[in-house]
Amino acid sequence: SLINVMVAVGVFSIPMFARIVRGSTLSVRKLEYIDAIRALGATDVTIIIKHIFPNILSPVIVQATLRLATAILSAAGLSYLGLGAQPPSPEWGAMLSSGRDYLFSAPHIALFPGIAIST
């Protein structure tokens, strides 16, 4: 089903985001202003929420934007293979798979979902 595909693609993306968050956190944690804030008596939770989290958010947003395109392609590929959304639901991979049977008589059935996937 479509929910299983979304869960599979989401679980597949977790390690990538974990590496980005960990790397960004380690680099921001070593900056001097974090030491200055700690010397002023800020707690670890305050430092994480107010200073580290806003600085690691930018790379995560960029990666999420890039990963969205990959997730769409992955979901379309799984649906094309019959592992995702089934033909009554409007999903590009399922539409491309059902249009494969009519490729010589009505190529527009597969053409438009194929163009949408490729762009």
C-alpha positions as CSV (number, residue, x, y, z in Angstrom):
1,S,0.0,0.0,0.0
2,L,1.0,3.6,-0.2
3,I,1.5,3.9,3.5
4,N,4.0,1.0,3.5
5,V,5.9,2.7,0.7
6,M,6.1,6.0,2.6
7,V,7.2,4.2,5.7
8,A,9.9,2.3,3.8
9,V,11.2,5.4,2.1
10,G,11.2,7.3,5.4
11,V,13.0,4.6,7.3
12,F,15.6,4.4,4.5
13,S,16.2,8.1,4.9
14,I,16.8,8.1,8.7
15,P,20.5,7.2,8.6
16,M,21.3,10.0,6.1
17,F,19.6,12.6,8.3
18,A,21.3,11.2,11.4
19,R,24.7,11.6,9.9
20,I,24.0,15.1,8.9
21,V,22.6,16.1,12.3
22,R,25.5,14.4,14.1
23,G,28.2,16.0,11.9
24,S,26.7,19.4,12.2
25,T,26.2,19.1,15.9
26,L,29.8,18.1,16.4
27,S,31.1,21.0,14.3
28,V,28.8,23.6,16.0
29,R,29.6,22.2,19.5
30,K,33.3,23.1,19.0
31,L,32.7,26.7,18.2
32,E,33.9,29.3,20.7
33,Y,30.5,30.9,21.4
34,I,29.2,27.6,22.7
35,D,32.1,27.6,25.3
36,A,31.3,31.3,26.1
37,I,27.6,30.4,26.7
38,R,28.5,27.5,28.8
39,A,30.9,29.7,30.9
40,L,28.0,32.1,31.4
41,G,26.1,29.2,33.1
42,A,23.6,28.1,30.5
43,T,22.4,24.6,30.9
44,D,22.9,21.9,28.2
45,V,19.2,21.9,27.3
46,T,19.3,25.7,26.7
47,I,22.5,25.4,24.6
48,I,21.0,22.7,22.5
49,I,17.6,24.3,21.9
50,K,18.7,28.0,21.5
51,H,22.1,27.7,19.9
52,I,22.9,24.3,18.4
53,F,19.5,23.4,17.0
54,P,19.1,26.6,14.9
55,N,22.6,26.2,13.5
56,I,22.1,22.6,12.4
57,L,18.7,23.2,10.9
58,S,20.0,24.7,7.6
59,P,21.8,21.5,6.3
60,V,18.8,19.4,7.4
61,I,16.4,21.5,5.4
62,V,18.6,21.4,2.3
63,Q,18.9,17.6,2.6
64,A,15.2,17.2,3.2
65,T,14.5,19.2,0.0
66,L,16.9,17.0,-2.0
67,R,15.6,13.8,-0.4
68,L,12.1,14.7,-1.3
69,A,12.9,14.3,-5.0
70,T,14.6,10.9,-4.4
71,A,11.6,9.8,-2.3
72,I,9.2,10.6,-5.1
73,L,11.4,8.6,-7.5
74,S,11.7,5.7,-5.1
75,A,7.9,5.6,-4.5
76,A,7.3,5.7,-8.3
77,G,9.7,2.9,-8.9
78,L,8.2,0.7,-6.2
79,S,4.7,1.4,-7.6
80,Y,5.9,0.6,-11.1
81,L,7.1,-2.7,-9.9
82,G,3.8,-3.4,-8.2
83,L,5.1,-3.0,-4.6
84,G,3.5,0.4,-3.9
85,A,0.2,2.0,-4.7
86,Q,-2.2,-0.1,-6.7
87,P,-3.7,1.1,-10.0
88,P,-6.9,2.7,-8.7
89,S,-4.9,5.2,-6.8
90,P,-3.3,8.0,-8.8
91,E,0.4,7.4,-8.5
92,W,3.0,8.1,-11.2
93,G,4.6,4.7,-11.1
94,A,1.3,2.8,-11.2
95,M,0.1,5.0,-14.1
96,L,3.3,4.3,-16.0
97,S,2.9,0.6,-15.3
98,S,-0.7,0.5,-16.5
99,G,0.2,2.5,-19.5
100,R,2.9,0.1,-20.5
101,D,0.2,-2.3,-22.0
102,Y,-1.1,0.5,-24.3
103,L,2.3,1.8,-25.4
104,F,1.7,1.2,-29.2
105,S,-2.0,2.0,-29.4
106,A,-2.1,5.0,-27.0
107,P,1.4,6.2,-26.0
108,H,0.0,9.3,-24.2
109,I,-1.1,7.1,-21.3
110,A,2.5,6.3,-20.4
111,L,4.0,9.5,-21.8
112,F,2.7,12.0,-19.4
113,P,3.5,10.1,-16.1
114,G,6.9,9.3,-17.6
115,I,7.5,13.0,-18.2
116,A,6.3,13.9,-14.8
117,I,8.7,11.4,-13.2
118,S,11.7,12.5,-15.3
119,T,11.3,16.2,-14.6
